[in-house]
Amino acid sequence: TMVDVIKNPGVWIIIVVLCCAYACWSFGNGYLTTYTVRVAGLSETTASMLGMIRSYVIVFLAGFLGGWILDKFTIKGKAFIIMLALSAGCFFAVMFSSKALAICVFLTLFVAFIANIMKSTYWSLMGQAGIPTGMTALATGFISFIIFLPDAILPTFIGTWLNNAEAAGNVAAGFDKIFIMLIIFAVIGILGSIALTMRTKKIMATEKEEA
């Protein structure tokens, strides 16, 4: 039942990790191309080409390699700790890379790759969070409703940040707020991934004792 879903601690851990990973993917992909044009000075033609690479080539590679990479981790929460930390580092570095265009472009493509790996694999975390198979369908619907809420709420704030920054003659400051927001999401996601790792270890230990 929905009550059982809400009472399951693993569901809330998954919500934290997936919400943060999804935000890094959604807003990272959504604004990185615009940043390279409006702040770093990349031509719109080149940015469009990179946008296609990000949308198709990187998505394909991340989807193909993501499962293989995650399978190397017995405890998948550890993989998300690493990927969210890399994402946070990239978002931080991007803020200071606008004068080094090649580095800026590389960072945007790399973080898009990491974000797409997270997005293509994050539902695989549910089993390791102790969410029973019989609860999966209901839990997935509940989790999906919550983790996609940032898409409905945050664009209004982001639009305001960019408009105000542009009006003040410093559009880069608006993008910096976006990157700071994404870093915060990544850090919260890391904390959620640590909690997931601890919960997975506890579940594995219990299963070993019972065996």
N, C-alpha and C positions, 0 to 999 in steps of 0.2 A: 504494500500500500504506500501512498504518498507519505504517510506518517513515518513509516519505516525508512523511507528514503531520506527524509529530513533529519531523522535521528541518527543516521549512519555517519560517523565522523569522517570516514573516507570520502564521502560525497563532498563534504565541505573543503577538504584538502584538495580534491580534484578541481573544485570550482576555483580555488585560489590559483593553482598552477595553470589551469587552462585559460582562465580569464586573462592572466598576465601574459602568457605566451601568445594568445590571440591578439591582445592589444599591441604587442610588439610587432606582430605580423601585419595587422590591419593598418595601424597608423604609421608604422615604419615604411611599409611598401607604399602607402598612400601619399606620403609627403616627401620622401627622399628624392624622387625625381624632380619635384618642384623646387626643392632646396638647391639641387645642383644647378638649376637654371637661374633662379632668382637671387641666389646668394653667391654661389661659386662661379657663376658666369659661363656655364656650359651652354653651347648652342642648343636651340630647341630641336634641331634635326638630330643631333647626337643624343640628346636626352630621350627623344622618342625611340631611337634605336635601342638605347640601353633599357628603356622601359619595356620594350618587346623582349629583350633578353631576360629581364627580370621576371616578366609575366609568363614566358614560355620555356626558355632554356633552363633557367634556374629552378622553376617549379618542377620541371621534368626530372632534373638531376637530383633535387632535394627529395622528391617523392621516391625516386629509384634507390637513392643511397640511404635515405632516412631510416627505413626499416632495417637495412643491413647494419647501420651504425648502432641503432638502439638494441639490436640483438646481441651486440658485443657487451652490453651491460646487463649483468644478472639483476641488479637493482636499477630500474630505469630512472628513478628519481635522481640518481647521481648524474645521468646524462643531461637532465634538464638543469641541474645546478650549473654544469659546465656551459651549456648553450645560453642560458639566461645571463650568466656572467660575461660571456663573450659579447652578447647583445648589448649589455650595459656599457661595456668597454668601447664598443664601436660607436654607440650613440654619443658617448662622452667625447670620443676622438673626433667625430664628425663636426662637432661644434667649433673645433679649432683647426679644421682642415680646409676651410673655404679658400685660403690663399694658395693651397697646394692641390690643384685640381685633380691630378692623377691619383693622389692618395685619397682624396674625397670620394672620387668615383669608385675606387677599389673598396673602400669601407662600406659604401652604400650597397654594392653588389654582394659583399661578403655577409653583411648583416641580413640582407634579403635571403641569402642561401640558408643561413642559420634559422631564420624565422620560418622559412618554408619547411625545413626539416621538423621543427617543433609542431607546426600546424598539421603536417602529414602524419605525425606519429602520436599526437597527444592523447588520442582516445585509447591507445594501448596501455595507458597508465591505470585504467579503471580496475583491472584485476588485481594489480599490486597494491591498490588502496583498500582492499578488503570489501569491495562491493560485490555481493553475490550475483552469480549469473542470472538467476531468476529476477533480479531487481534491475538488470542492465537497461532494459527498454525504458522503464519509467524514470530511472535515474538519468539516463541520457537526455530525455526531454527536459527534465528539471534543470540539469546542469547547463544545457544549451540555452535555455531561456535567460539564465543569469549571466553567463559568460559573454553573450552578445549584447548586453545592455550598454556597454561603453560606446558601441556604434550608434546607439540612439541618443546618447547624452553628450558625449565629448565633442563631436564636430562643431556644435554651437560655440563652445568655449574656444576651440582652436581657431575658428573663424574670427572671433572677437580679438584674440591675441594677434593674429596676423594683420587684421584691419587696423588695429590700434598702433601696431609697430610700423606699418607702412605709412600711416598718417604722421607718425613721429619721425619719419625719414630713416628708420632703421629696421627694415623687415627681418634682418637676421635675428634680432632680439625676439621676435615672435616665434621663429623656428627654434630658437634656443629653449623656449618654454615647452615646446613640443618634445624636444629631446630630453629635457629634464623630467617631464612627465613619464616618458618611456623608460628612463633610467629607474624612476621610482617603481613603475610596474615591474621591471626586471628584478629589482631588489626584493620586492614583496614576493615575486614568483620564486626567487631563490629560497626565501624562508619557507614558502609552501613546499618546495621540492625537498628541503631538509626534513620537514615534517613527514612528507611522503616516504622518504628514505627510512626514517626511524620506524614508521608504521609498517613498511614492507619487511624490515628486519624482524620486527616483533611477530608478524604473521608467519614468516618463515621459521622462526624459532619455535613457535607454537606447533606448527605443522610437523616439524622435526621431532618434537617431544611426543606428539600423538602417534607418529609412525613407529 
